[in-house]
Amino acid sequence: MSAASPYEKRKRRKLFLTIVLPCFAGAVALALFAISKTQVYAYSPSTLPPAPELGDRLIRLAGNVAVGTLNQNADQAYVFSITDGYSEVPVVYRGLLPALVEEDEGIIAQGTLGSDGTFQAQTVLARHDENYEAPEVTKALKEAQESSSE
């Protein structure tokens, strides 16, 4: 077996630099783009950034349904507020509300924040039993409590 000539080494290196390296860089860029588009942040009402800062990004809003706010309007949409004990955010949800969604119970709503400050929920999730609290709800409530005590 003979050693590769300097010409063949240059040819392989040139092939690597012109084809393989750009393909790898493109794959990495596509993966990072896909991850950034599928990432959904969770906020409590106290930590929710203003609507212009969020744009039309899909987010999760975690907290409890505020007492006395759970209603169904004429458009068959559910209107209620989510609270963390410090702030409230009005929510509108069109669809079937899970049976476990009740006032003063923990929920997570996924959707977008409108320019008027109303959260347009696409999905509403409720906790499953009295002993379970979704990690997002627990974290959001803890962060809200820490930020208000500062």
Secondary structure, 3 states (H helix, E strand, C coil): CCCCCHHHHHHHHHHHHHHHHHHHHHHHHHHHHHHHHHCCEEECCCCCCCHHHHCCCCEEEEEEECCCCCEECCCCEEEEEEECCCCEEEEEEECCCCCCCCCCCEEEEEEEECCCCCEEEEEEEECCCCCCCCHHHHHHHHHHHHHHHC
